[in-house]
Amino acid sequence: MAYDIAVIGGGPAGLSAVVTGRIRNKSVVLFDHLGMSPKLRRAHQVENYLGLPGITGDALMTAFEQHALSYGPEWVKEKVTGVYPGDEGFTILTSDKTFAAKAVILAVGVPGAKALAGEKEFLGRGVSYCATCDGQFYRGRTVAVVATSAEAAEEAVYLAELCKEVLFFPLYREGHVPEHANLRVERSIPQEIVGEGVVTTLRTSAGDLPVDGVFLLRESDPVDSFLAGLELKDGAIRVDEKMATNIPGVFAAGDCTGHPWQISRAAGQGLEAVLSAIVWLAKKG
Ligand SMILES: Cc1cc2nc3c(=O)[nH]c(=O)nc-3n(C[C@H](O)[C@H](O)[C@H](O)COP(=O)(O)OP(=O)(O)OC[C@H]3O[C@@H](n4cnc5c(N)ncnc54)[C@H](O)[C@@H]3O)c2cc1C
């Protein structure tokens, strides 16, 4: 069954879209793999959200989450790794499942990381965003894991169980660094992925390391990485005043569309995006 609307990202933008989508009686699937905006949950005090001065980010997000989930969207606690447009709508991939939706709203937050040099060139040819999806291809081989948050530790251990060696780059300040006999922690900074047709080397601040693959495990990937052909402007998703992207049926809202990065703007854009998606669904028939 195809959902009417897939919302990717459960921060203020995505949850605002979920609420109005469900009120308007659309079937909605929501994807969020990190417990809904870990970023906003870190805010000690939010002063500028109307009517709730001084609320903590965590309390505000918990209220948003409870409100949105009370309308009964399907919540998939997995990271979306690919969105593919087709004649009937969109196919959406997570690490081990496939979903179908007629319209998509991207609400993935600030593109956390700049693409690493060579990343786009070798995507699918040695570069992967998902250990569960691609780990099996590297059985008995050597891979690098570049992690921007401690959430990646579990996936790194899974790879260490399969691979000859995992070179683990923890690019985060706080949190657990995994341990495993096949895992070596590297403290240098990855600079470029190089190869000939496929990945052969990770260039780092301490020199070149021979690898067969590079896993980039981040809170959020560059915004255009999982939807080919998505147009960007100054690093953010380009949208019109109706929050439509250049891809028909795909809308975007919140920090992923650019500055200012603010809660009220994100929630307002989530509303605009879902109303536009509903109009688009009606026209499509
Ligand atoms: C410390 C701090 C304090 C702040 N204080 C304020 C403040 O006082 N006032 C204010 O207005 N703003 C504040 N902000 C900014 C505010 O948090 C953001 O503007 C707001 O959270 C943006 O909402 P969003 O929905 O666009 O994105 P986010 O809140 O970033 O949510 C994006 C969600 O998408 C999910 N996601 C990303 N990629 C995928 C994927 N591939 N598959 C599935 N899910 C995915 C992420 O897990 C995340 O939950 C603060 C930010 C920080 C970091």
The ligand as a MOL file (V3000), in Angstrom:
LIG
                    3D

  0  0  0     0  0            999 V3000
M  V30 BEGIN CTAB
M  V30 COUNTS 53 58 0 0 0
M  V30 BEGIN ATOM
M  V30 1 C 21.4520 24.0310 21.1520 0
M  V30 2 C 20.3780 24.6070 20.2490 0
M  V30 3 C 19.5170 25.5510 20.7180 0
M  V30 4 C 18.5120 26.0760 19.8950 0
M  V30 5 N 17.6800 27.0240 20.4270 0
M  V30 6 C 16.6880 27.5330 19.6470 0
M  V30 7 C 15.8040 28.5270 20.1830 0
M  V30 8 O 15.8960 28.9470 21.3260 0
M  V30 9 N 14.8220 28.9970 19.3570 0
M  V30 10 C 14.6710 28.5590 18.0550 0
M  V30 11 O 13.7420 29.0020 17.3650 0
M  V30 12 N 15.5120 27.6240 17.5530 0
M  V30 13 C 16.5090 27.1150 18.2940 0
M  V30 14 N 17.3560 26.1800 17.7680 0
M  V30 15 C 17.1720 25.7810 16.3650 0
M  V30 16 C 16.1020 24.6880 16.2220 0
M  V30 17 O 16.4780 23.5650 16.9900 0
M  V30 18 C 15.9230 24.2960 14.7550 0
M  V30 19 O 15.6630 25.4440 13.9660 0
M  V30 20 C 14.7630 23.2990 14.5840 0
M  V30 21 O 14.9720 22.1360 15.3720 0
M  V30 22 C 14.6190 22.9060 13.1080 0
M  V30 23 O 13.6460 21.9370 12.9630 0
M  V30 24 P 13.6720 20.9260 11.7220 0
M  V30 25 O 12.4510 20.0920 11.8770 0
M  V30 26 O 13.8890 21.6540 10.4600 0
M  V30 27 O 14.9830 20.0340 11.9100 0
M  V30 28 P 15.5090 19.1680 13.1370 0
M  V30 29 O 14.9230 19.6360 14.4050 0
M  V30 30 O 16.9870 19.1630 12.9940 0
M  V30 31 O 14.9300 17.7120 12.8450 0
M  V30 32 C 15.3720 16.9530 11.7560 0
M  V30 33 C 15.1050 15.4890 12.0450 0
M  V30 34 O 15.3200 14.7510 10.8390 0
M  V30 35 C 15.8770 13.4900 11.1750 0
M  V30 36 N 16.5560 12.9760 9.9860 0
M  V30 37 C 17.6030 13.5340 9.3230 0
M  V30 38 N 17.9490 12.7710 8.2580 0
M  V30 39 C 17.0900 11.7020 8.2800 0
M  V30 40 C 16.9560 10.5600 7.4420 0
M  V30 41 N 17.7610 10.3540 6.3790 0
M  V30 42 N 16.0050 9.6370 7.7530 0
M  V30 43 C 15.1770 9.8310 8.8270 0
M  V30 44 N 15.2660 10.9150 9.6410 0
M  V30 45 C 16.2130 11.8310 9.3650 0
M  V30 46 C 16.8170 13.7990 12.3510 0
M  V30 47 O 16.9970 12.6350 13.1460 0
M  V30 48 C 16.0310 14.8720 13.1050 0
M  V30 49 O 15.2520 14.2930 14.1320 0
M  V30 50 C 18.3700 25.6390 18.5590 0
M  V30 51 C 19.2480 24.6860 18.0830 0
M  V30 52 C 20.2530 24.1700 18.8960 0
M  V30 53 C 21.1830 23.1060 18.3470 0
M  V30 END ATOM
M  V30 BEGIN BOND
M  V30 1 1 1 2
M  V30 2 1 2 3
M  V30 3 2 2 52
M  V30 4 2 3 4
M  V30 5 1 4 5
M  V30 6 1 4 50
M  V30 7 2 5 6
M  V30 8 1 6 7
M  V30 9 1 6 13
M  V30 10 2 7 8
M  V30 11 1 7 9
M  V30 12 1 9 10
M  V30 13 2 10 11
M  V30 14 1 10 12
M  V30 15 2 12 13
M  V30 16 1 13 14
M  V30 17 1 14 15
M  V30 18 1 14 50
M  V30 19 1 15 16
M  V30 20 1 16 17
M  V30 21 1 16 18
M  V30 22 1 18 19
M  V30 23 1 18 20
M  V30 24 1 20 21
M  V30 25 1 20 22
M  V30 26 1 22 23
M  V30 27 1 23 24
M  V30 28 2 24 25
M  V30 29 1 24 26
M  V30 30 1 24 27
M  V30 31 1 27 28
M  V30 32 2 28 29
M  V30 33 1 28 30
M  V30 34 1 28 31
M  V30 35 1 31 32
M  V30 36 1 32 33
M  V30 37 1 33 34
M  V30 38 1 33 48
M  V30 39 1 34 35
M  V30 40 1 35 36
M  V30 41 1 35 46
M  V30 42 1 36 37
M  V30 43 1 36 45
M  V30 44 2 37 38
M  V30 45 1 38 39
M  V30 46 1 39 40
M  V30 47 2 39 45
M  V30 48 1 40 41
M  V30 49 2 40 42
M  V30 50 1 42 43
M  V30 51 2 43 44
M  V30 52 1 44 45
M  V30 53 1 46 47
M  V30 54 1 46 48
M  V30 55 1 48 49
M  V30 56 2 50 51
M  V30 57 1 51 52
M  V30 58 1 52 53
M  V30 END BOND
M  V30 END CTAB
M  END
